[in-house]
Amino acid sequence: MQERFRLDGKVVLVTGGGRGLGRGMAHALAAAGAQVMLAARTQEQLDATVQEIRDAGGIASSFRADVTDSAQVDAMIDACIAEFGGLDVVFANAGIGGGTDAEFWDYPDWAFDEVVKINLNSAVYTCRAATKAMIERGTGGVLVVTSSVAAYRASRRWAYAVAKGGVLSLMKVLSGLLAPHNIRVNCITPGVVSQRDVRDEREQAEWDQRGSFFPVKRLGEWWEMGPLAVYLASDASAYVTGQDFLIDGGMVNAGIAPMSYRPHHEI
């Protein structure tokens, strides 16, 4: 059974791989035997994560790219194939909150465009370029996109929620379009997850308070995305496509309050 989770010989690309959830996924994928290419805009973060993986005995490289630019995404895919000889799995994980705190009726065009470009356009460009390469190679592959529980619930970060809802729709559409080409497409939807280890006791208290609103009484940890990423990349999930995997500590199912709203209860 454990062999089905191994990724030996697989080439995996992770966008947004220099920090946070992408970093957690990259570590786990490399530990499972994958050759990992990390992509992001910040070279220093990429270098640090690549070195961590290599120090742990894994194989990793990086490519600096702004994945809101389709030309840079195409170059990223080409660079991955040139370095590792192929491309088997892609995690379109890059994303950020962005935007502004303006009310919906005052929300500026530039802010909406920024959020959509970073969270939705980047996933479209990455999946499109990867799909072309996988089909030309003829061996199939795996695409995994990252959404957010913001797509499921009321949120003051409405532009982010809309963009991440688009990512969910992208996964559903592509899973049908690409199944004849032996390309599986699934989605990871995190809840409130830490982007790094806690820094001090004060910060731990803040995280504990925030996590108290969820059924499991804590925030998710950045590294907890890793095991799910390995499952979706591996042959263990060979019959799984078109699915959204929430990893949210029960937040959507039984969280106390809508996202970014102060809870109000009357007796």
C-alpha positions in Angstrom: 0.0 0.0 0.0 2.7 2.5 0.9 4.3 2.0 -2.5 1.2 3.6 -4.1 2.1 6.8 -2.4 5.6 6.9 -3.7 6.6 9.5 -6.3 10.0 8.2 -7.4 10.8 9.3 -10.9 7.9 11.9 -11.0 8.6 15.5 -11.9 6.4 17.9 -9.9 6.0 21.6 -10.3 4.7 23.8 -7.4 3.8 27.4 -8.0 3.9 29.6 -4.9 6.5 27.1 -3.6 8.8 29.4 -1.8 6.8 29.8 1.4 3.6 28.8 3.2 1.4 26.1 1.9 3.5 25.6 -1.2 6.6 25.1 0.9 4.8 22.5 2.9 3.6 20.6 -0.2 7.1 20.8 -1.8 8.8 19.3 1.3 6.3 16.4 1.4 6.4 15.7 -2.4 10.2 15.6 -2.3 10.2 13.3 0.7 8.0 11.0 -1.3 10.6 10.8 -4.0 9.6 13.5 -6.5 11.9 15.8 -8.4 10.4 19.1 -7.4 10.6 22.4 -9.3 9.5 25.4 -7.2 8.3 28.7 -8.8 7.5 32.0 -7.2 8.3 35.7 -7.6 10.7 36.0 -4.6 14.1 34.3 -5.3 15.3 34.4 -1.7 12.3 32.3 -0.6 12.8 29.9 -3.4 16.5 29.5 -2.6 15.8 28.8 1.1 13.1 26.2 0.4 15.2 24.4 -2.3 18.1 24.3 0.2 15.9 22.9 2.9 14.7 20.1 0.6 18.3 19.3 -0.6 19.5 19.2 3.0 16.9 16.6 3.7 18.1 14.5 0.9 15.5 15.5 -1.7 15.8 16.8 -5.3 14.7 20.3 -5.9 15.3 23.3 -8.2 13.6 26.7 -8.7 12.4 29.1 -11.4 11.6 32.7 -10.7 8.4 33.6 -12.4 5.4 35.9 -12.1 2.6 33.5 -12.8 0.1 36.3 -13.7 2.1 36.7 -16.9 1.3 33.8 -19.3 4.6 34.2 -21.2 6.5 33.7 -17.9 4.3 30.7 -17.2 5.2 29.1 -20.5 8.9 29.7 -19.9 8.5 28.1 -16.4 7.0 24.9 -17.9 9.7 24.8 -20.6 12.4 25.2 -17.9 11.0 22.4 -15.8 11.0 20.0 -18.7 14.4 21.1 -19.8 15.9 20.5 -16.4 14.1 17.3 -15.4 13.2 15.8 -18.7 9.4 15.9 -18.3 6.5 17.0 -16.2 4.1 14.7 -14.4 2.3 16.7 -11.8 1.5 20.4 -11.4 0.3 22.2 -8.3 -1.2 25.6 -9.3 -0.9 26.9 -5.8 0.2 30.6 -6.2 -2.2 33.1 -4.6 -2.5 36.0 -2.2 -5.3 38.0 -0.6 -4.4 41.4 -2.1 -7.0 44.0 -3.0 -8.2 46.6 -0.6 -10.6 47.0 2.3 -13.0 49.2 0.4 -16.7 48.4 0.5 -18.2 46.4 -2.4 -19.9 49.5 -3.9 -16.6 51.5 -3.8 -14.3 48.7 -4.8 -11.8 50.0 -7.5 -11.2 48.1 -10.7 -7.5 47.9 -10.2 -8.0 46.0 -6.9 -10.4 43.5 -8.3 -8.2 42.9 -11.3 -5.2 42.4 -9.1 -6.9 39.7 -6.9 -8.3 37.9 -9.9 -5.0 37.9 -11.8 -3.1 36.5 -8.8 -5.6 33.9 -7.7 -7.5 32.8 -10.8 -5.6 33.9 -14.0 -2.4 32.4 -12.6 -4.1 29.0 -12.2 -5.6 29.2 -15.7 -2.2 30.0 -17.3 -0.4 27.3 -15.3 -2.9 24.6 -16.1 -3.1 25.6 -19.7 0.7 25.5 -20.3 1.1 22.3 -18.3 -1.8 20.6 -20.1 -0.2 21.3 -23.5 3.1 19.8 -22.4 1.4 16.7 -20.9 -0.7 16.0 -24.0 2.3 16.4 -26.3 4.2 13.9 -24.2 1.2 11.5 -24.3 1.6 10.0 -20.8 -1.1 11.9 -19.0 -0.6 13.7 -15.7 -2.1 15.4 -12.7 -3.2 19.0 -12.1 -4.0 20.2 -8.6 -5.3 23.7 -7.9 -5.6 25.5 -4.6 -8.8 27.2 -3.7 -10.0 28.5 -0.3 -12.9 28.1 2.1 -13.6 31.7 1.3 -15.2 30.3 -1.9 -17.8 28.6 0.3 -18.8 31.2 2.9 -19.7 34.9 3.3 -16.5 36.9 3.5 -15.7 40.6 3.5 -12.8 39.7 1.2 -15.4 39.3 -1.5 -13.0 39.6 -4.5 -10.7 36.9 -3.1 -13.8 34.7 -2.5 -15.0 35.2 -6.1 -11.6 34.4 -7.5 -11.2 31.3 -5.5 -14.7 30.2 -6.5 -13.5 30.5 -10.0 -10.6 28.2 -9.2 -13.1 25.6 -8.0 -15.1 25.9 -11.3 -11.8 25.7 -13.3 -11.1 22.3 -11.6 -14.5 21.0 -12.3 -14.4 22.0 -16.0 -10.9 20.8 -16.6 -11.5 17.4 -15.0 -14.1 16.7 -17.7 -12.2 18.2 -20.6 -8.9 16.5 -19.7 -10.1 13.0 -18.6 -9.8 11.6 -22.2 -6.1 12.6 -22.1 -5.5 10.7 -18.9 -5.0 14.0 -16.9 -6.6 14.1 -13.5 -7.6 17.4 -12.0 -8.5 18.0 -8.3 -8.5 20.8 -5.8 -7.1 21.4 -2.3 -9.2 23.9 -0.3 -7.5 25.0 2.9 -9.3 26.7 5.8 -7.4 29.0 8.1 -3.9 27.6 8.0 -0.6 29.1 9.3 1.9 30.1 6.7 4.9 29.3 8.9 5.8 28.2 12.4 4.7 30.3 15.4 7.2 32.9 16.5 6.5 33.5 20.1 4.0 32.9 23.0 2.0 36.1 22.2 1.5 34.9 18.6 0.6 31.4 19.8 -2.1 32.9 22.0 -3.5 34.9 19.1 -3.6 31.8 16.9 -5.2 29.7 19.7 -7.9 32.4 20.1 -8.6 32.4 16.3 -8.6 28.6 16.2 -11.2 28.4 19.0 -13.9 29.3 16.5 -13.4 26.0 14.6 -14.6 22.5 15.7 -11.0 21.2 16.1 -10.1 24.3 18.2 -6.9 25.2 16.4 -5.6 26.6 13.1 -4.2 24.3 10.5 -0.4 23.9 10.2 1.4 24.8 7.0 3.0 21.3 6.8 -0.5 19.6 7.0 -1.0 20.3 3.3 1.8 17.9 2.4 0.2 14.5 3.0 -2.8 15.5 1.0 -0.6 16.8 -1.8 1.3 13.5 -1.9 -2.0 11.5 -2.1 -3.3 13.6 -5.0 -0.1 13.4 -6.9 0.4 9.7 -6.4 -1.1 6.5 -7.9 -3.0 6.1 -4.6 -5.6 8.6 -6.1 -5.5 7.2 -9.6 -9.4 6.9 -9.7 -9.9 10.4 -8.3 -10.7 13.4 -10.5 -13.0 16.4 -10.3 -13.0 16.5 -6.5 -12.5 19.3 -4.0 -10.7 18.3 -0.8 -11.4 20.6 2.1 -8.8 20.6 4.8 -10.3 23.1 7.2 -10.7 21.5 10.6 -14.5 21.4 10.1 -14.7 25.2 9.5 -17.2 25.0 6.6 -19.3 22.3 8.1 -19.6 23.6 11.6 -17.6 26.8 12.1 -19.2 29.4 14.5 -19.2 32.5 12.4 -18.9 33.6 8.7 -15.3 34.5 7.7 -14.0 37.9 8.8 -17.3 38.8 10.7 -17.4 39.2 14.4 -19.7 36.5 15.9 -22.9 37.8 17.4 -25.2 35.6 19.5 -28.5 36.4 21.2 -30.1 34.3 23.9 
